[in-house]
Amino acid sequence: MMNGITSTNPISSRVQRNWDWRAAGNFVGGGSGSGLILWAALLSPLGYDVIPLLLTGLALVAGGLFCVWLEIGRPWRALNVLKHVSSSWMSREAWVAPLLFLSGLATWLFTPLLLWPTALLAGAFLYSQSRILRADKGIPAWRHPRAGLLVVVTGLTEGAGLLVLLLPLLDQPQPLAWGALLILLALRAFAWRHYRDGLAEAKAPLASQKRLAAIDTGFFWGGHLLPGLLLGLALVVPAVATVAGTIALLTGAWMKYTLITRAAFTQGFTMQHLPVRGQPSANAAVRKRVA
C-alpha cells in the first residue's frame, strides 16, 4: 500500500518504527528537566530558592529515562548501553545520568556548592541527547547538523517555560524569567527555521519535510509569536505569563514528538536523473569537456 509517504518497497523512504512515544518522552523529559536545572544554577546567585527547581528538573530527567526503560523489551538489558561509552552518545548519556542524580541530590541534602557541577552535568546530558540524534546516520531528519542546535535550544526554552510556571507557585520574582523565555523563544524560532531550510538544502526525504511542514504554522507562529505577545501582556496582567510558559513547553514537546516518531523517515533510494537510451550521461559530458 502506498499513500505518497510510506511504501512497501524495501528501498523506498519509510518512517522508522524502533522509537515511539517513549523515546520521544525521554527527549521531552530530559530536555526540559536539564534545561530547568541550568536555569536554577543561573538564578542561584540572585538569591532565588532554587532547590525546588533543581528537584523538579531531576524528576523530569528521571521520568524521561523511565520512558526509555519502558521501551526496551527486556528492560534489564538496558545496562548493556554502559559498555560503549567510547563510541556511543547514548552510552555517554547513560553515564552522565547517575552522576547528575548523585550531584543533584547531594546539592539538596548537603551543600549548595555542588549546584554548579550539577548544572554542568545537566548541560552534558542535554548535549548528549542532541548528539544521539545526529549519530543516527540512517535518518536524514536526525543526522542533519542543525538538528543538534534545535534540540539544545528547545531544551533550554522548555526549561525557561517551566521556570515561568513554577516561580509564581514559589512566590519568587518573575520578570527575569519572562525576559529569558522571550529571548529563547526567538532563538528557538530561528533554530527551527534554520533547521527546516537545512533539510530542504540537503534534499531530505520529501515525506519528512511534509510531516514537519504540517506542524510549521502551529509551532512557528503559535509556539513563538503567541507566547511572546502574552509575555508582553504580562507586564500589565502578570497571570498570563503562565499561559506563555505552558505554550512554550507544550509546543516544544509537540515538535520533539513529531521529529522522533513521525518525521523520522529513512533515506531510501532516489535517482536525481533517469538515464535515457541514446543520450550521453552527465559523467560522459564531463569527461568530454575535460578532454
Backbone as CSV, one residue per row, in Angstrom:
resi,resn,N_x,N_y,N_z,CA_x,CA_y,CA_z,C_x,C_y,C_z
1,MET,0.853,-1.197,0.000,0.000,0.000,0.000,0.880,1.235,0.000
2,MET,0.513,2.214,-0.841,1.288,3.445,-0.900,0.341,4.621,-0.745
3,ASN,0.736,5.613,0.015,-0.084,6.806,0.196,0.702,8.072,-0.089
4,GLY,1.853,7.936,-0.763,2.678,9.091,-1.053,3.714,9.371,0.015
5,ILE,3.589,8.696,1.177,4.542,8.932,2.258,5.265,7.644,2.627
6,THR,4.544,6.540,2.727,5.170,5.275,3.040,4.967,4.315,1.894
7,SER,5.738,3.257,1.878,5.672,2.321,0.776,6.119,0.958,1.251
8,THR,5.642,-0.091,0.570,6.103,-1.437,0.859,7.409,-1.737,0.147
9,ASN,7.834,-0.877,-0.721,9.097,-1.046,-1.421,10.249,-0.985,-0.417
10,PRO,11.077,-2.037,-0.323,12.120,-2.059,0.716,13.195,-1.009,0.534
11,ILE,13.325,-0.422,-0.659,14.374,0.576,-0.847,13.812,1.990,-0.864
12,SER,12.520,2.151,-0.623,11.950,3.490,-0.599,12.060,4.079,0.806
13,SER,11.881,5.383,0.896,11.923,6.052,2.188,10.695,5.687,3.002
14,ARG,10.917,5.314,4.251,9.791,4.984,5.123,10.126,5.346,6.562
15,VAL,9.090,5.576,7.362,9.294,6.054,8.721,9.829,4.925,9.595
16,GLN,10.779,5.250,10.477,11.339,4.233,11.376,10.298,3.838,12.428
17,ARG,10.364,2.600,12.885,9.404,2.085,13.867,10.059,1.691,15.182
18,ASN,11.358,1.903,15.321,12.052,1.465,16.532,11.807,2.392,17.716
19,TRP,11.689,3.685,17.453,11.472,4.663,18.514,10.049,5.191,18.425
20,ASP,9.324,5.133,19.547,7.944,5.609,19.567,7.808,6.726,20.604
21,TRP,6.601,6.903,21.155,6.345,7.999,22.081,7.226,7.918,23.328
22,ARG,7.652,6.698,23.655,8.504,6.555,24.851,9.884,7.150,24.603
23,ALA,10.417,6.952,23.419,11.694,7.586,23.082,11.539,9.101,23.053
24,ALA,10.413,9.564,22.466,10.155,10.998,22.448,10.028,11.533,23.870
25,GLY,9.436,10.718,24.774,9.299,11.133,26.162,10.636,11.369,26.840
26,ASN,11.649,10.600,26.452,12.979,10.815,27.014,13.537,12.166,26.584
27,PHE,13.337,12.526,25.326,13.843,13.811,24.848,13.057,14.976,25.453
28,VAL,11.762,14.768,25.696,10.961,15.824,26.315,11.336,15.988,27.787
29,GLY,11.306,14.895,28.539,11.635,14.977,29.961,13.080,15.355,30.200
30,GLY,14.000,14.725,29.450,15.417,15.026,29.632,15.770,16.436,29.227
31,GLY,15.194,16.906,28.122,15.498,18.257,27.656,14.954,19.330,28.573
32,SER,13.673,19.210,28.937,13.069,20.227,29.800,13.660,20.177,31.206
33,GLY,13.934,18.963,31.718,14.493,18.838,33.058,15.899,19.397,33.158
34,SER,16.759,19.048,32.200,18.121,19.573,32.228,18.133,21.077,31.985
35,GLY,17.226,21.550,31.129,17.122,22.992,30.915,16.738,23.728,32.189
36,LEU,15.799,23.162,32.944,15.371,23.794,34.199,16.511,23.812,35.221
37,ILE,17.297,22.743,35.279,18.431,22.703,36.206,19.449,23.786,35.857
38,LEU,19.694,23.977,34.577,20.619,25.033,34.161,20.098,26.407,34.576
39,TRP,18.800,26.627,34.423,18.232,27.906,34.835,18.297,28.080,36.343
40,ALA,18.124,26.994,37.086,18.239,27.078,38.549,19.626,27.555,38.951
41,ALA,20.663,27.033,38.295,22.027,27.451,38.620,22.244,28.921,38.287
42,LEU,21.698,29.370,37.167,21.880,30.765,36.771,21.168,31.724,37.724
43,LEU,20.068,31.287,38.316,19.322,32.151,39.231,19.870,32.134,40.655
44,SER,20.658,31.110,40.980,21.102,30.952,42.368,21.890,32.146,42.903
45,PRO,22.762,32.807,42.104,23.486,33.964,42.678,22.585,35.154,42.981
46,LEU,21.351,35.137,42.463,20.447,36.270,42.658,19.546,36.105,43.872
47,GLY,19.781,35.060,44.643,19.026,34.883,45.878,17.758,34.068,45.737
48,TYR,17.541,33.447,44.599,16.356,32.606,44.417,16.507,31.304,45.204
49,ASP,15.375,30.775,45.672,15.359,29.445,46.271,15.261,28.438,45.123
50,VAL,16.382,27.851,44.750,16.433,27.046,43.526,16.285,25.553,43.787
51,ILE,16.256,25.125,45.033,16.160,23.698,45.311,14.881,23.084,44.725
52,PRO,13.703,23.716,44.864,12.518,23.137,44.216,12.664,23.026,42.697
53,LEU,13.338,24.001,42.086,13.565,23.931,40.641,14.502,22.773,40.313
54,LEU,15.549,22.609,41.108,16.504,21.526,40.903,15.819,20.168,41.003
55,LEU,15.019,19.972,42.034,14.365,18.680,42.242,13.342,18.396,41.148
56,THR,12.642,19.432,40.695,11.695,19.241,39.592,12.429,18.828,38.327
57,GLY,13.571,19.474,38.068,14.360,19.116,36.895,14.844,17.679,36.952
58,LEU,15.332,17.254,38.114,15.790,15.875,38.263,14.641,14.890,38.062
59,ALA,13.459,15.228,38.569,12.303,14.345,38.396,11.932,14.202,36.923
60,LEU,12.031,15.291,36.170,11.708,15.228,34.745,12.721,14.386,33.983
61,VAL,14.002,14.544,34.294,15.027,13.714,33.656,14.781,12.242,33.972
62,ALA,14.464,11.947,35.241,14.180,10.564,35.638,12.962,10.021,34.908
63,GLY,11.935,10.863,34.745,10.751,10.429,34.013,11.061,10.110,32.564
64,GLY,11.918,10.923,31.945,12.302,10.650,30.567,13.061,9.341,30.439
65,LEU,13.981,9.082,31.357,14.734,7.832,31.330,13.833,6.639,31.604
66,PHE,12.836,6.821,32.443,11.874,5.747,32.710,11.105,5.388,31.444
67,CYS,10.790,6.390,30.629,10.115,6.127,29.354,10.977,5.229,28.467
68,VAL,12.278,5.502,28.430,13.178,4.664,27.635,13.225,3.249,28.199
69,TRP,13.258,3.129,29.517,13.279,1.811,30.157,12.029,1.015,29.774
70,LEU,10.871,1.673,29.696,9.639,1.000,29.292,9.699,0.524,27.847
71,GLU,10.476,1.244,27.028,10.519,0.935,25.605,11.271,-0.357,25.313
72,ILE,12.172,-0.734,26.182,13.017,-1.896,25.941,12.257,-3.165,26.279
73,GLY,12.238,-4.117,25.353,11.502,-5.357,25.561,11.985,-6.129,26.783
74,ARG,13.298,-6.170,26.978,13.888,-6.811,28.167,14.633,-5.715,28.924
75,PRO,13.939,-5.020,29.841,14.450,-3.775,30.423,15.841,-3.862,31.025
76,TRP,16.197,-4.993,31.661,17.495,-5.038,32.322,18.650,-5.127,31.330
77,ARG,18.317,-5.388,30.063,19.354,-5.346,29.041,19.811,-3.905,28.787
78,ALA,19.061,-2.950,29.336,19.453,-1.545,29.177,20.841,-1.284,29.751
79,LEU,21.268,-2.124,30.701,22.596,-1.938,31.293,23.708,-2.124,30.262
80,ASN,23.398,-2.812,29.167,24.415,-3.002,28.130,24.843,-1.692,27.485
81,VAL,23.988,-0.680,27.607,24.323,0.599,26.984,25.560,1.218,27.622
82,LEU,25.890,0.807,28.836,27.045,1.368,29.539,28.375,0.894,28.975
83,LYS,28.347,-0.096,28.100,29.582,-0.716,27.620,30.274,0.063,26.504
84,HIS,29.593,1.014,25.886,30.116,1.609,24.651,30.355,3.106,24.788
85,VAL,30.844,3.521,25.932,30.990,4.952,26.190,31.987,5.614,25.230
86,SER,32.927,4.859,24.703,33.934,5.454,23.817,33.398,5.753,22.429
87,SER,32.268,5.138,22.070,31.771,5.284,20.693,30.313,5.689,20.584
88,SER,29.575,5.694,21.680,28.123,5.908,21.614,27.697,7.079,22.494
89,TRP,26.985,8.014,21.901,26.443,9.127,22.680,25.310,8.661,23.588
90,MET,24.641,7.577,23.221,23.624,7.018,24.108,24.273,6.481,25.382
91,SER,25.449,5.857,25.233,26.184,5.389,26.411,26.639,6.568,27.268
92,ARG,27.087,7.630,26.630,27.547,8.800,27.384,26.380,9.429,28.157
93,GLU,25.212,9.479,27.536,24.027,9.960,28.247,23.745,9.081,29.462
94,ALA,23.874,7.756,29.275,23.598,6.816,30.361,24.604,6.954,31.504
95,TRP,25.840,7.307,31.200,26.836,7.517,32.251,26.646,8.859,32.951
96,VAL,26.244,9.873,32.217,26.046,11.192,32.811,24.862,11.184,33.772
97,ALA,23.806,10.429,33.433,22.569,10.464,34.216,22.772,10.155,35.700
98,PRO,23.404,9.027,36.078,23.572,8.776,37.528,24.437,9.822,38.224
99,LEU,25.459,10.329,37.516,26.273,11.391,38.107,25.438,12.644,38.349
100,LEU,24.528,12.926,37.410,23.634,14.071,37.555,22.731,13.908,38.778
101,PHE,22.166,12.722,38.949,21.278,12.492,40.088,22.046,12.552,41.411
102,LEU,23.217,11.946,41.454,24.011,11.965,42.691,24.418,13.391,43.057
103,SER,24.877,14.153,42.075,25.290,15.527,42.347,24.099,16.390,42.750
104,GLY,22.957,16.184,42.071,21.763,16.970,42.399,21.251,16.671,43.797
105,LEU,21.209,15.406,44.159,20.731,15.043,45.493,21.706,15.512,46.571
106,ALA,23.001,15.474,46.270,23.985,15.975,47.231,23.855,17.485,47.406
107,THR,23.504,18.179,46.331,23.263,19.624,46.427,22.114,19.909,47.384
108,TRP,21.067,19.109,47.281,19.878,19.287,48.115,20.166,18.908,49.569
109,LEU,20.841,17.788,49.785,20.984,17.246,51.133,22.178,17.793,51.904
110,PHE,23.240,18.190,51.190,24.484,18.514,51.881,24.971,19.941,51.655
111,THR,25.198,20.314,50.402,25.800,21.624,50.183,25.370,22.229,48.842
112,PRO,24.982,23.503,48.832,24.622,24.163,47.570,25.820,24.410,46.666
113,LEU,27.031,24.166,47.179,28.223,24.383,46.361,28.277,23.422,45.176
114,LEU,27.527,22.337,45.260,27.522,21.357,44.171,26.510,21.698,43.078
115,LEU,25.826,22.828,43.220,24.823,23.175,42.216,25.448,23.398,40.844
116,TRP,26.609,24.056,40.799,27.228,24.329,39.504,27.764,23.071,38.836
117,PRO,28.420,22.152,39.558,28.750,20.864,38.921,27.512,20.122,38.422
118,THR,26.413,20.231,39.178,25.169,19.605,38.739,24.680,20.231,37.442
119,ALA,24.784,21.557,37.359,24.366,22.246,36.142,25.236,21.831,34.951
120,LEU,26.544,21.664,35.182,27.427,21.207,34.096,27.031,19.818,33.622
121,LEU,26.674,18.952,34.545,26.222,17.606,34.172,24.897,17.666,33.427
122,ALA,24.013,18.575,33.830,22.748,18.741,33.109,23.008,19.215,31.679
123,GLY,23.958,20.142,31.521,24.318,20.582,30.181,24.903,19.453,29.352
124,ALA,25.735,18.595,29.980,26.295,17.440,29.274,25.205,16.463,28.866
125,PHE,24.206,16.302,29.724,23.093,15.408,29.408,22.312,15.929,28.203
126,LEU,22.021,17.221,28.208,21.280,17.816,27.094,22.080,17.730,25.800
127,TYR,23.379,17.994,25.883,24.218,17.909,24.692,24.283,16.475,24.169
128,SER,24.363,15.503,25.082,24.381,14.102,24.667,23.112,13.743,23.909
129,GLN,21.976,14.244,24.376,20.729,13.975,23.667,20.770,14.522,22.246
130,SER,21.318,15.708,22.082,21.389,16.285,20.745,22.293,15.457,19.834
131,ARG,23.357,14.879,20.391,24.280,14.080,19.588,23.737,12.680,19.303
132,ILE,22.858,12.178,20.157,22.238,10.879,19.892,21.485,10.917,18.571
133,LEU,20.739,11.980,18.355,20.008,12.095,17.095,20.970,12.208,15.916
134,ARG,21.955,13.059,16.035,22.886,13.286,14.922,23.679,12.037,14.574
135,ALA,23.871,11.143,15.550,24.655,9.936,15.304,23.888,8.896,14.495
136,ASP,22.578,9.044,14.393,21.784,8.073,13.623,21.811,8.482,12.156
137,LYS,22.771,7.941,11.424,23.007,8.366,10.043,21.917,7.891,9.082
138,GLY,21.098,6.931,9.507,20.067,6.417,8.606,18.839,7.293,8.496
139,ILE,18.724,8.301,9.381,17.537,9.169,9.390,17.980,10.587,9.045
140,PRO,17.745,11.057,7.821,18.210,12.385,7.419,17.711,13.516,8.315
141,ALA,16.470,13.411,8.823,15.928,14.475,9.674,16.649,14.551,11.013
142,TRP,17.303,13.464,11.424,18.028,13.450,12.686,19.509,13.775,12.492
143,ARG,20.094,13.277,11.418,21.540,13.398,11.273,21.998,14.782,10.833
144,HIS,21.063,15.626,10.406,21.463,16.944,9.936,22.111,17.723,11.074
145,PRO,23.241,18.387,10.819,23.943,19.104,11.898,23.074,20.114,12.627
146,ARG,22.107,20.704,11.952,21.273,21.719,12.594,20.244,21.113,13.549
147,ALA,20.034,19.814,13.482,19.111,19.169,14.423,19.640,19.264,15.843
148,GLY,20.955,19.172,16.014,21.529,19.269,17.349,21.270,20.615,17.992
149,LEU,21.445,21.689,17.240,21.164,23.027,17.760,19.704,23.153,18.155
150,LEU,18.808,22.618,17.329,17.380,22.706,17.617,17.037,21.994,18.922
151,VAL,17.624,20.820,19.147,17.342,20.063,20.367,17.839,20.809,21.607
152,VAL,19.039,21.370,21.534,19.595,22.082,22.690,18.774,23.332,23.000
153,VAL,18.491,24.134,21.985,17.740,25.371,22.207,16.323,25.066,22.692
154,THR,15.729,23.999,22.172,14.386,23.630,22.621,14.393,23.211,24.081
155,GLY,15.411,22.460,24.510,15.504,22.081,25.914,15.623,23.291,26.827
156,LEU,16.438,24.262,26.429,16.578,25.477,27.234,15.276,26.275,27.261
157,THR,14.570,26.290,26.136,13.294,27.017,26.077,12.246,26.340,26.943
158,GLU,12.193,25.011,26.892,11.257,24.280,27.749,11.583,24.528,29.224
159,GLY,12.870,24.553,29.543,13.254,24.845,30.921,12.818,26.226,31.356
160,ALA,12.960,27.211,30.450,12.516,28.570,30.771,10.996,28.629,30.913
161,GLY,10.280,27.859,30.080,8.826,27.798,30.213,8.415,27.246,31.564
162,LEU,9.105,26.186,31.996,8.832,25.630,33.323,9.159,26.637,34.418
163,LEU,10.218,27.389,34.222,10.603,28.410,35.195,9.479,29.430,35.372
164,VAL,8.913,29.865,34.263,7.812,30.834,34.312,6.598,30.233,35.017
165,LEU,6.393,28.930,34.862,5.267,28.268,35.525,5.493,28.103,37.023
166,LEU,6.715,27.814,37.420,6.985,27.441,38.812,7.232,28.624,39.739
167,LEU,7.836,29.690,39.243,8.183,30.811,40.124,6.974,31.409,40.847
168,PRO,5.805,31.587,40.189,4.649,32.102,40.948,4.231,31.164,42.080
169,LEU,4.365,29.849,41.856,3.998,28.891,42.899,4.954,28.972,44.082
170,LEU,6.186,29.386,43.807,7.190,29.507,44.870,7.259,30.914,45.441
171,ASP,6.388,31.798,44.942,6.334,33.191,45.401,7.693,33.875,45.264
172,GLN,8.286,33.733,44.077,9.578,34.330,43.799,9.463,35.285,42.610
173,PRO,10.377,36.239,42.468,10.284,37.230,41.390,10.249,36.573,40.011
174,GLN,9.426,37.150,39.114,9.179,36.522,37.828,9.727,37.266,36.603
175,PRO,9.815,38.585,36.591,10.157,39.291,35.341,11.437,38.812,34.665
176,LEU,12.448,38.428,35.435,13.681,37.939,34.829,13.421,36.672,34.009
177,ALA,12.574,35.805,34.522,12.224,34.581,33.794,11.453,34.911,32.519
178,TRP,10.606,35.943,32.568,9.881,36.350,31.361,10.852,36.771,30.265
179,GLY,11.837,37.569,30.646,12.812,38.024,29.663,13.622,36.871,29.082
180,ALA,14.012,35.928,29.947,14.774,34.773,29.470,13.950,33.942,28.488
181,LEU,12.688,33.726,28.812,11.828,32.947,27.922,11.632,33.654,26.597
182,LEU,11.456,34.974,26.628,11.257,35.723,25.389,12.474,35.598,24.466
183,ILE,13.662,35.709,25.035,14.881,35.576,24.224,14.992,34.172,23.638
184,LEU,14.694,33.173,24.456,14.825,31.796,23.977,13.760,31.438,22.956
185,LEU,12.589,32.029,23.061,11.576,31.815,22.032,12.083,32.316,20.680
186,ALA,12.741,33.465,20.688,13.308,33.993,19.446,14.399,33.070,18.908
187,LEU,15.244,32.551,19.803,16.306,31.648,19.376,15.739,30.333,18.861
188,ARG,14.701,29.827,19.510,14.113,28.567,19.046,13.433,28.733,17.699
189,ALA,12.776,29.878,17.493,12.159,30.139,16.197,13.217,30.179,15.097
190,PHE,14.362,30.819,15.392,15.447,30.856,14.413,15.993,29.449,14.160
191,ALA,16.221,28.675,15.236,16.772,27.328,15.088,15.836,26.435,14.275
192,TRP,14.537,26.594,14.477,13.550,25.800,13.730,13.589,26.144,12.248
193,ARG,13.557,27.416,11.920,13.579,27.822,10.510,14.919,27.444,9.865
194,HIS,16.010,27.623,10.610,17.345,27.271,10.110,17.428,25.769,9.826
195,TYR,16.844,24.978,10.712,16.842,23.524,10.556,16.030,23.104,9.341
196,ARG,14.845,23.638,9.190,13.993,23.262,8.064,14.605,23.691,6.735
197,ASP,15.233,24.853,6.706,15.926,25.277,5.485,17.076,24.321,5.173
198,GLY,17.766,23.869,6.212,18.868,22.936,6.008,18.404,21.609,5.436
199,LEU,17.253,21.114,5.902,16.713,19.873,5.356,16.367,20.029,3.877
200,ALA,15.799,21.170,3.521,15.465,21.406,2.119,16.726,21.458,1.261
201,GLU,17.759,22.143,1.754,19.014,22.230,1.009,19.683,20.868,0.864
202,ALA,19.562,20.027,1.880,20.179,18.699,1.849,19.324,17.676,1.112
203,LYS,18.162,18.114,0.627,17.239,17.219,-0.081,16.870,16.009,0.772
204,ALA,16.489,16.278,2.019,15.995,15.235,2.904,14.717,14.654,2.314
205,PRO,14.349,13.424,2.682,13.143,12.814,2.125,11.940,13.753,2.177
206,LEU,11.227,13.813,1.068,10.082,14.711,0.982,9.056,14.403,2.066
207,ALA,8.919,13.122,2.406,7.954,12.748,3.438,8.291,13.388,4.775
208,SER,9.581,13.418,5.128,9.998,14.071,6.369,9.658,15.548,6.339
209,GLN,9.969,16.197,5.232,9.702,17.629,5.122,8.205,17.919,5.181
210,LYS,7.391,17.035,4.626,5.938,17.238,4.685,5.420,17.131,6.111
211,ARG,5.935,16.149,6.839,5.480,15.988,8.228,5.853,17.202,9.075
212,LEU,7.042,17.731,8.857,7.458,18.916,9.600,6.708,20.154,9.134
213,ALA,6.428,20.228,7.832,5.659,21.361,7.310,4.244,21.375,7.882
214,ALA,3.719,20.185,8.202,2.349,20.102,8.716,2.206,20.763,10.079
215,ILE,3.295,20.840,10.845,3.212,21.489,12.164,3.821,22.883,12.143
216,ASP,4.294,23.332,10.980,5.057,24.575,10.932,4.245,25.773,11.412
217,THR,3.017,25.911,10.925,2.213,27.069,11.305,1.939,27.082,12.804
218,GLY,1.510,25.929,13.335,1.196,25.870,14.757,2.417,26.044,15.630
219,PHE,3.531,25.433,15.228,4.733,25.512,16.058,5.423,26.857,15.913
220,PHE,5.630,27.305,14.669,6.407,28.524,14.471,5.660,29.756,14.972
221,TRP,4.405,29.876,14.602,3.637,31.059,14.996,2.965,30.872,16.355
222,GLY,2.229,29.768,16.509,1.545,29.542,17.783,2.494,29.283,18.938
223,GLY,3.634,28.663,18.629,4.570,28.327,19.690,5.576,29.406,20.006
224,HIS,5.589,30.502,19.229,6.589,31.547,19.440,5.971,32.949,19.488
225,LEU,5.227,33.307,18.441,4.628,34.638,18.434,3.587,34.791,19.540
226,LEU,2.717,33.800,19.694,1.664,33.894,20.704,2.220,34.013,22.120
227,PRO,3.109,33.118,22.554,3.654,33.308,23.914,4.467,34.589,24.055
228,GLY,5.107,35.022,22.957,5.826,36.293,23.025,4.886,37.455,23.304
229,LEU,3.745,37.470,22.629,2.750,38.519,22.863,2.192,38.438,24.289
230,LEU,1.989,37.217,24.771,1.469,37.045,26.135,2.471,37.533,27.179
231,LEU,3.752,37.341,26.906,4.769,37.846,27.839,4.769,39.375,27.880
232,GLY,4.512,39.996,26.729,4.369,41.448,26.728,3.155,41.882,27.529
233,LEU,2.053,41.149,27.366,0.833,41.458,28.112,1.021,41.230,29.608
234,ALA,1.953,40.331,29.973,2.182,40.026,31.389,2.676,41.238,32.165
235,LEU,3.219,42.239,31.486,3.634,43.460,32.175,2.438,44.174,32.782
236,VAL,1.261,43.924,32.199,0.028,44.522,32.707,-0.775,43.508,33.518
237,VAL,-0.858,42.274,32.994,-1.607,41.201,33.661,-0.638,40.052,33.917
238,PRO,0.067,40.026,35.030,1.126,39.036,35.255,0.682,37.582,35.118
239,ALA,-0.583,37.302,35.393,-1.039,35.910,35.386,-0.928,35.252,34.018
240,VAL,-0.958,36.045,32.931,-0.930,35.439,31.595,0.459,34.882,31.256
241,ALA,1.470,35.229,32.044,2.806,34.698,31.785,2.822,33.180,31.915
242,THR,2.025,32.651,32.832,1.991,31.201,32.996,1.427,30.525,31.747
243,VAL,0.504,31.191,31.065,-0.025,30.646,29.806,1.078,30.606,28.760
244,ALA,1.890,31.664,28.702,3.009,31.704,27.763,3.995,30.579,28.051
245,GLY,4.301,30.355,29.334,5.208,29.281,29.700,4.668,27.916,29.324
246,THR,3.374,27.727,29.534,2.740,26.455,29.187,2.815,26.200,27.682
247,ILE,2.533,27.232,26.890,2.582,27.088,25.430,4.001,26.768,24.965
248,ALA,4.979,27.465,25.521,6.375,27.213,25.145,6.775,25.778,25.454
249,LEU,6.332,25.271,26.589,6.670,23.910,26.994,5.967,22.875,26.117
250,LEU,4.671,23.032,25.928,3.895,22.030,25.189,4.242,22.007,23.702
251,THR,4.492,23.163,23.120,4.845,23.167,21.697,6.227,22.557,21.470
252,GLY,7.144,22.733,22.427,8.430,22.067,22.322,8.273,20.553,22.353
253,ALA,7.423,20.052,23.253,7.163,18.613,23.327,6.506,18.114,22.042
254,TRP,5.602,18.902,21.490,4.917,18.548,20.243,5.915,18.423,19.096
255,MET,6.818,19.385,18.998,7.819,19.338,17.931,8.712,18.110,18.083
256,LYS,9.162,17.815,19.305,10.039,16.670,19.518,9.315,15.364,19.192
257,TYR,8.067,15.270,19.594,7.294,14.057,19.279,7.199,13.857,17.770
258,THR,6.941,14.938,17.051,6.843,14.842,15.593,8.188,14.459,14.983
259,LEU,9.253,15.072,15.458,10.580,14.796,14.921,10.993,13.347,15.166
260,ILE,10.709,12.828,16.363,11.160,11.489,16.718,10.284,10.405,16.100
261,THR,8.986,10.592,16.082,8.086,9.492,15.717,7.451,9.618,14.339
262,ARG,7.284,10.816,13.823,6.523,10.978,12.590,7.355,11.462,11.402
263,ALA,8.383,12.229,11.650,9.190,12.772,10.548,10.479,11.994,10.334
264,ALA,10.657,10.903,11.066,11.915,10.150,11.019,11.887,9.121,9.895
265,PHE,11.958,9.587,8.663,11.978,8.703,7.503,13.413,8.343,7.148
266,THR,13.589,7.105,6.689,14.897,6.674,6.224,15.232,7.366,4.905
267,GLN,16.497,7.273,4.531,16.938,7.942,3.319,16.252,7.384,2.078
268,GLY,16.167,6.064,1.985,15.609,5.450,0.786,16.567,5.576,-0.387
269,PHE,16.102,5.154,-1.540,16.924,5.197,-2.751,16.251,6.103,-3.763
270,THR,16.977,7.103,-4.232,16.427,8.023,-5.221,17.433,8.238,-6.337
271,MET,16.916,8.579,-7.520,17.759,8.910,-8.663,17.410,10.316,-9.111
272,GLN,18.409,11.182,-9.097,18.169,12.561,-9.498,17.892,12.670,-10.993
273,HIS,18.531,11.793,-11.799,18.352,11.840,-13.251,18.218,10.418,-13.776
274,LEU,17.149,10.155,-14.501,16.959,8.848,-15.107,17.727,8.789,-16.422
275,PRO,18.516,7.721,-16.654,19.240,7.614,-17.923,18.283,7.396,-19.085
276,VAL,18.580,7.990,-20.216,17.763,7.863,-21.419,18.623,7.241,-22.511
277,ARG,18.136,6.153,-23.109,18.901,5.464,-24.129,19.183,6.389,-25.308
278,GLY,20.428,6.388,-25.747,20.800,7.188,-26.897,21.321,8.559,-26.536
279,GLN,21.273,8.923,-25.231,21.774,10.232,-24.805,22.964,10.036,-23.879
280,PRO,23.987,10.879,-23.994,25.166,10.722,-23.134,24.820,11.015,-21.677
281,SER,25.475,10.331,-20.781,25.254,10.573,-19.355,25.949,11.852,-18.933
282,ALA,25.657,12.322,-17.741,26.292,13.527,-17.218,27.796,13.329,-17.079
283,ASN,28.192,12.122,-16.637,29.617,11.842,-16.476,30.340,11.884,-17.811
284,ALA,29.674,11.361,-18.869,30.284,11.391,-20.182,30.478,12.810,-20.675
285,ALA,29.492,13.683,-20.389,29.607,15.071,-20.786,30.763,15.751,-20.064
286,VAL,30.932,15.402,-18.787,32.035,15.988,-18.033,33.359,15.549,-18.603
287,ARG,33.479,14.231,-18.917,34.722,13.730,-19.487,35.042,14.393,-20.813
288,LYS,33.986,14.650,-21.605,34.196,15.294,-22.919,34.743,16.698,-22.728
289,ARG,34.178,17.465,-21.753,34.642,18.820,-21.529,36.089,18.821,-21.049
290,VAL,36.439,17.865,-20.182,37.800,17.795,-19.661,38.780,17.484,-20.770
291,ALA,38.397,16.550,-21.667,39.259,16.196,-22.789,39.452,17.391,-23.722
